[in-house]
Amino acid sequence: MTHSDLSRREFLRGMTAAGLATVAAGAPRTFAAEAIVHPKPTADTCILLWMGGGMGAPDTLDPKRYTPFEIGVPVEKILSTFPAIDTAVDNIKLTAGLENVAKVVDRGTLIRSHVVADLGNILHSRHQYHWHTGYVPPQTVACPHIGSWLARVLGPRNPAIPPFINIGQRLEGVGEQEELKAFTTGGFFGSEFGPFNLPFPDDAAAAVRPPKGMTPERFAARRAAFKELLKSSPIGETASDHHHESMLRSIDNADRLLTSKERDAFDLTKEARESYEKYNTGRFGLGCLLARRLTEAGARFIEVTTEYVPFLHWDTHENGHTTYARMKKEIDRPIAQLILDLEARGLLDRTLVVLASEFSRDMMIEGVPGSTAQDQSRAKAEKLGEMKHYGLHRHFTGGCSVMMFGGGMKKGYLYGATAQERPLVAVKNPVSIRDLHATIFTAMGVSPKTAFDVERRPFYATDDGKGKPVVDLFAKSM
């Protein structure tokens, strides 16, 4: 059994205990120890484009010195395995394979100094939990996903559309499924504020209609029977009235969606074929199309992911360059098309689109210089001997990149920087997860100090309520 296996088990054990403790508690109430003044929102909807698995900045959004593949080249000399390309902004370069994103850089802000914590064990589960909730696991309560915070504090934009929708990630039948479930949740807020999960965008329409062949009358009878079952049967010995009531409200919300005209937004067959094909690079591309349709219909928070599966997609422990070439083909056109479509429909100014990942990658360093993190690369070599060695195969937390479009952010703006030579750590204007979350919350009109009373203590939207928005990213002074 490896150290990582033990750490993962400890993580799950802690999260299970936290979940039970939270279910036993009553309904969380706004913590009123201090008056909270919410900022004026610059965005109504947030779309998180999640590059699950650790997208390496030097091979995507933060190009460094390029070294082409050649047998015998010392691995330590390699910083980027893709050359830099021009963008619509003179002082911003991206890497080859992102030509379409390069054309829309002038619509947003690029942060090159995002820094995530070195948590000792650089595990995707721990870092994804930290990024999505703002808290380092394990915690004594089940922390809500950032989408659940927005759903709880702001409520739905359209009562028929779930305020928090999660597109592209399977929570069953894939590696680390329990770890993914630990943060893909409404946490102590209850299931009504949790995600509406749509792992396959092409099948989304089926999720918002009764099973084939079931009459409306029979479906209504089943729904009523299920509600009575929830009312009369505890969900385990530790269930609370709050969570019972939250589940009942979830059923009412689902019924509202199933009988609404807005459910057509989930049906990609209703999209014009030409538009559909612009997005159709696979599940992620169609997820971006679905996100655009749901934004038009009134969703509050949407996450679209390339999907995290261990050792697949962005989780490159070998063959990094080859995998990145494939991943760029999947994300480049749909991301750019999403931005262009939102702009053409007059939605971009009020829609905050965030492109992020749990950490970056490096060819040589695991974590940050001096970290005791276990090296998980499968392509260890001093010199390039074969193509599988070529790519960014170590988890790196010292300097990551984030893109933010619309939603009140500056246009064509570059913020922060990382070193030009290894170690590629942030050297200018570092942005923590806490402050990045504070920036997102502020754009959406939620104070980073917002707190709820959970188990007789305040639980804040940002860690200890100390998150500070990066005001320089906003187009107008805050």
N, C-alpha and C positions, 0 to 999 in steps of 0.2 A: 504494500500500500504506500503510495507516494505522499509527500508532504501536502501536495495540492489536493489529493483526495480527502485527507484529514481536514484541511481547511474548509473544503466544500461542505463536508458533513457538519462541521461546527457551525458554519454559516446557516445551513438549513435548520439545524436544531434550534438555533437562536431565533430564526424567523418564525418557526412553528410556534415556539413559546410566546413570541410577541403577538402573533395572530390570535392565539387563544386568550391572552390577557386582554386584548382590545375587544374581542367579541363579547367578553364578559362585562365590559364596561358599558355605561349608559351612553346616550346620544351625546356626541361632542357639541359643546356650546361655545359661542364666540367668547374669547377671553377678553374681559373688559378692564384689565388692570390699568390700561392706558388708552387714551382716545386714539383711534386709528383713522388717519386721513388718507383716503385712497387717491392716487394721482389721477389726473384726467387721462383717459386711455388714448393711445395713438393707433390701436388696433382692436378689432372686434373678434378676429379669428386667428388662431396660431396653428401653423402646419409645421410639424417637426419631421424632417427628412433624416431618418436615423440609419447611419452606416454601421450596422451591427457587426462587431468583430474586431474593431480597431483599424480605422482607415489611416494609413501612414501619410502624414502631411507632406514630406519631401517628395513623394511620388504622385501627389494630387494638387494641393492648393498652395504649397510653400516650396517651390523648386529650389534645389541647391545645385552644387556643381555636378554635372552629368557625366557619368562614366559608362560608355556602352559595354555590352557583354563581350568579353574576350577571355579565352582560357588563359589562366596564369596570372590575371590581374589580382593583386592583393585585395582581399575583401575589405580591409580597413580603409581603403581609399575611396570606397563607394558611398556616396551620400544619396544621390538620386539615380534611378534607373530609367527615367524618362527625361527627355530634353524639355527645356522651358519653351512656352509659346506665348505670343502676344495676346492681349485681351483688348476689350473696348476702352480700357483705362491705361494710359501710358505707363504709369509706375507700378502696375500690377501684372505679374506673370503667373500663369498656371502651367501645368505639365501637359505634354502631348496626350491626346485621347479625350481631352475636355474642351474641344474646340467650340462646342455649342454653349457650354456654360461660360466660356471666355467671352462670348458675344453679349451676355447679359450681366456681366460684372458691374457695368455702369448703373445697374438698377439697385445695387445693394452695397453692403459693408462686408469686408473680409477682415476677420480677427485672426492674427497669426500668433497670438501670445496666450492662448487658452492653456491653463496649467491645471492638471488634475492631481489629486493626492497620490503619493506612493504609499499604498496600503500594506506594504510588506510582501504579501502574496499578490502578484499582479494577475488576479483572476477576473475573467470577463464578468462573471456573475456579480462579484462585489463591486466592480467599477460601473457596471450598467445600473445596478441598484443605486449607487451613490449619485450617478448622473441624473437618473430619472426622478429620484425622490429628494435629492439634496442632502441626504443623511448617510453616514457610513454605517454599514451593517456590522453586527446585529444591533437592533434597537429593542427597547422594552415594549414598544407598540408597533403595530403594522403601519408603516409610513405610507401615505398616499402618493401616488404618481403625480407629477406636476400637472398632468391633464385633469386629474381628479380634483386638485386644488382649484383649478379654473372653473371646473364644472360646479363645484360646491359653492364657491364665493360669488361667481358671476351668474350661474344658472344657464339654461339653454338660450341660444339666440332665437331658435324656433322650437316651440314646445313639442313638435312632432319629430324632431331630429335629435338623436342622442348627443349630448354635449361633448362626449369624449369617445372618439372612434379610433380603433387601433387596426391598421391595415398591413397585412403581409407577414405577420409572425404567427407561426403555429405554436400553440401551448401544449400540444399533445403529440407524442410520438417522435420527438426530436431530442437531441442531447441537452442536458441541463434544463429540462422542462420545469422542474420544481423551482429552480433558481429564477427562471424567467417569470413564473407565476408570482414569485415573492414581491416583485415591484410592479407588475402589470395588474394593478388592483386599486380599488378605491380606499383600501386601508381602513382606518378607523372611521372614515366618513360613511361607509356602507356601500352595498353593491349598486345602489342606484346611481352612484357617482363613479363607478368603475367603468372600464372600457367596454364598448360594443366591439367585439373582436370579429374581424373579417380577414382570415388568413389568405383567402384566394379572391382577389378582386373580381375575377370573372364570374364567381359564384355569389357575389354579394346580393344579387336580386333574390336569390333563393332564401336568404336569411331574413327577408322582410315580407314573406308571404307564408300562409299556412301550408302544411305539407300537401303535396299533390293528391287530389281526390278527396280531401277533407272538406266537408261542407262548412260554411260559416257557423251554422248552428252547433255542429259537433265540436268545432274548435272552441267556440264560446263556452260550451259545457265543460270541456277539458280544462280550460283556463280557470273557470270558476271552481272546479274540483281541486285544482292545484292550490289555489288561494286558500281554500278552506283547510287543506292539509297543512299549509304553512301556519295558519292561525292556531291549529289545534295541536301541532307536534313541534316540540323544541328541536332546533338544529344542533343536536348534541347537547350535552349537559351544561355547557358553558354559554349557551346562546343568550342574547339579551333581547328585550322588547325592541330596542332601537334597530337591531339587525333584522328582526322579523319584519318590522314595519318598512325598513328600507327595501327588503326583498319584495314585499307586496307592492310598494310604489314602483319598483322596477318592472313588475308585471303590467301594471297600469300604463307605464311609459311605453312598453313594448306593444301593448294593444293599440295605443294611440298611433304609433308608427305604422302598424300593420293595416290600419284602416285609413291612412292618410294618402293624399295625392303626392306628398313629398317622397314617398318610397320609390317613385320613378327615378330619383337621383341615384339610387343604388344600381340601376339597371344599365350596364354599359352597352347593351345592344341598342339602346335609344340614342347613343352618340353617333353623329355623322361618321361614315366610314373613313373619310379622309382624316378627320381629327383623331379617330381611334388609332389609326396606323401611325400617326406621329408619335404617339405614346407607346406603341406596342413593341417594347424591347424585352418583354417578360413580365413577371409578377410585379416587380418594382415599378416599371413604367406604367402599367395599368393601374397600379396603386396611386400614382400621381394623378392620373386622369380621374379616378374615383374621388380623390381628395379635392380636385377642382370642382367636380359636380356637387360634392357635399358642402363645400364652402359656399357655392351659389345657393344651396338649399337652406343654409343657416346653421351649419355645425360650428361649435365653439373651439374645440381642440381636436386635431387630427394628427396621428403619428403614422407615417408611412416608412416601412423599414425594408432594407434589402434582405432581412431576416438573419438572425444570429443562429447559426448551427456550428458547433465546434469543428474547427479545421476546414471550414468551407467559407466561400465568399471572401470577406475582408479578413477573416482569421487565417492569415497566411503564415505558416510555419515552415514552408518550403514552396518552391515555384512561385515566389511572390510576384515577379515581374509578369509572368504569363497570366496569373490570376488577375492582376490589376488591369491588364489590357482587356480582359473579358468583362470585368466589373465596370470599367469606364464605358464600354459599349452599352451596358444596361442602364447606367444612370445619366449619361451626358445629355442625350436628346430629351428625355422626359423632364428632367429638372429645368432645362432651359425653356421647354414648351410650357411647363406649368407657370413659370414667371411671365412669359409672353401672353398666355391666355388670361391670367389674372389681370394683367395690365390692360389688355384689350377690352376686358369686361368692366373696367373701372373698379376692380376689387383689390388691386395690389396695395394701394395706399393704406387700406384698413385691414390687410392680411399680413401677419408677420410670418415669414417662411424662414425656418432655421435649419441649416444643414450641419450635422454634428456627428461625433462618434465618441466612444468611451475613452479612447486614448489614441496616440499616434504609434509609429513604429520606427525602428532604427535597424541598421545592418549589423551593429556590434553591441549596443548597450541595452540591457534589460532594466526597465524602470527608469532610473536616473543614475548619474555617476555616484558610486558609493552604495547603491541599493543592494540589499541582501536577497532580492527577488530571485527565484529559481529561473534559470535560462530554459525556455521551452522550445527553442528553435530545433527543427529537424534537419536543418541544412548547415550544420557546422563545418566550416572549412576555412583555412587561412588564405587560400587562393581559389579563384573560380575554376572549377574543374568540369562542371556541367551546368545546364540551364537551371536546374532546381536550386542551385546555390544563389542565383541572381534574383535579388528582391529583398524587401524589408521584412525580416522574420522575427525581430524582437519587439516586445511591448515597450513603448516609451511614453512616459508620463510628463516629461519636462517641458514639452512644447507642442501644442496641438493647434489645429485650425478650425474655425467655425465661420460659416457664411450666414448673413442675415439679410433678407430682402424685404422691402416694403415695411408696413406697420410702423411708420414713423422714423425708420432708420435713415442715415445719410446714404446718398447714392454715390457710387464710384469711390468709396472711402476705404483706405487701408489703415488698420489699427494694430499697433504692436509689431514685434519682430522677434525672430529667433536668430541665434548665432549662425554665421555663415560656414563655420567649421565645427566638427564634432567636439564636444557634445552640443547638439542642436537645441539647447534650452532657450526658453523665453528670456530675452535680454532687454525688452522694452515693454512697459505697460502690461504686466501679467494680469490675466483675468481668471479668477477661480470659478469653480462651479457655483459657489454661493453667490458671487456677484453676477455671473451670467444669468442665473435664475432670477436674481433681483431685477435685471434688465428686462427679461421676458415678462415678469409679473408687472413691472412698471408700465411697459408698453401696453399691456392688457388692462391696465387700470386697477391693479391690485397692489396694495402696499406690501413690500417684502417683510414688514413687521406683523402682518396679519397672523393672529394666533387663535387657537381653539383650546378649550379646557378639556384635557384628556387625562383621566386618572388623577384629577385634582392638581394638574400642573399645566402650564402653557406649552403648546406645541406649535412652532412657528412655520410660516411658509418657507422661509430660508433659515438655515441653521442658527438657532438662538435669536432669530430676528435681526441678525447683523449683516445680512446681504445689502450691498449698496449698488444701485444701478450704475452702469458705466455711462454717465451723462453725455460724454463726448460722442457716443454713437448715434445719438438722436439728432434728427435734422433741425429741430427747434429746441431752444433752451428749456430745460425742465424746471 
